[in-house]
Amino acid sequence: MTVLLWATPTASRTGSRQEQQSPRQHTREQPPDYRADCGTVIDGSKATAYCHNPYPATDRIRLHVECARWWDVDADSAPVELHPAGYAELTQRCWKEIRAVWISHQPQRAAGT
């Protein structure tokens, strides 16, 4: 004789209240990441980035342009040190259409952080 026992897990709730734990406190606070505010404009085959740094630390920015045609060489601007309260315009171009444009940031730490 074979006996088969089948158990189905069930959830039960008792009248006790479940306590929510507070989020884990970080032992070491991360310093803020100061990145310049940038906007990009594409006009045909020309891309321009307009950047302003409202933060107390320098941000090294670069404009990257990916061209749409396989034979068109992608372009990366030289890095620009954007100091606090600084403004910069970076421009690059393709021979034909542009597929993508983005800005890379290398923020420096502010003094005293």
C-alpha positions in Angstrom: 0.0 0.0 0.0 1.4 3.5 -1.0 0.3 6.6 0.8 0.8 9.9 -1.0 0.8 13.1 1.1 0.3 16.4 -0.6 1.0 19.6 1.2 0.1 23.0 -0.1 1.9 26.0 1.4 -0.5 28.6 2.7 0.0 32.0 4.1 -1.6 32.8 7.4 -1.9 36.1 9.0 -2.1 36.5 12.7 -3.4 39.4 14.6 0.1 40.7 15.2 1.3 43.9 13.6 4.3 43.7 11.3 6.9 46.3 12.0 8.6 48.1 9.0 12.3 48.5 9.4 13.8 51.9 8.7 16.1 52.0 5.6 19.7 51.1 6.3 21.8 54.0 7.3 24.9 54.5 5.3 28.0 54.6 7.4 29.8 57.0 5.0 28.0 59.6 3.1 28.8 59.8 -0.7 30.0 63.2 -1.8 27.8 64.9 -4.3 28.5 64.4 -8.0 28.7 67.8 -9.6 27.9 67.7 -13.3 27.4 70.7 -15.6 23.9 71.2 -17.1 24.1 70.7 -20.8 21.7 70.8 -23.7 22.4 69.7 -27.3 21.1 71.0 -30.6 21.4 69.1 -33.9 21.2 71.3 -37.1 21.6 69.1 -40.1 25.1 67.7 -39.9 26.3 70.0 -37.1 25.8 69.3 -33.4 26.3 71.9 -30.6 26.3 71.5 -26.9 25.5 74.4 -24.6 26.8 73.8 -21.1 26.7 75.8 -17.8 28.3 74.7 -14.5 26.3 76.1 -11.6 28.3 74.0 -9.1 31.3 74.8 -6.9 33.5 72.2 -8.6 35.1 71.9 -12.1 33.6 69.5 -14.6 35.5 68.2 -17.6 33.1 67.8 -20.5 33.3 66.4 -24.0 30.9 66.3 -26.9 30.5 63.0 -28.7 28.9 62.7 -32.2 28.0 59.4 -33.9 27.5 59.8 -37.6 24.7 57.9 -39.4 26.7 56.8 -42.5 29.2 53.9 -42.1 31.9 55.8 -44.0 31.4 59.0 -42.0 34.0 59.3 -39.1 32.5 59.8 -35.6 33.7 62.9 -33.8 34.8 63.5 -30.2 35.7 67.0 -29.0 38.7 67.8 -26.9 38.0 67.9 -23.1 37.0 71.3 -21.8 37.5 72.3 -18.1 34.2 74.0 -17.1 35.0 75.9 -13.9 32.3 77.0 -11.4 29.8 79.4 -12.9 31.4 78.7 -16.3 29.7 78.4 -19.7 30.9 76.6 -22.8 29.7 75.8 -26.3 31.2 72.7 -28.0 30.6 72.0 -31.7 31.2 68.9 -33.9 30.0 67.8 -37.3 29.5 64.9 -39.6 29.7 65.0 -43.4 26.1 63.9 -43.6 23.4 62.9 -41.1 23.9 62.6 -37.3 22.7 59.4 -35.5 23.4 60.3 -31.9 24.9 63.0 -29.7 25.9 62.9 -26.1 28.0 64.6 -23.4 30.5 62.9 -21.1 31.3 64.3 -17.7 34.4 64.0 -15.5 33.4 66.0 -12.4 36.1 67.0 -10.0 35.6 67.1 -6.3 34.7 70.5 -4.8 37.2 71.9 -2.2 36.2 70.8 1.2 34.1 67.8 0.2 
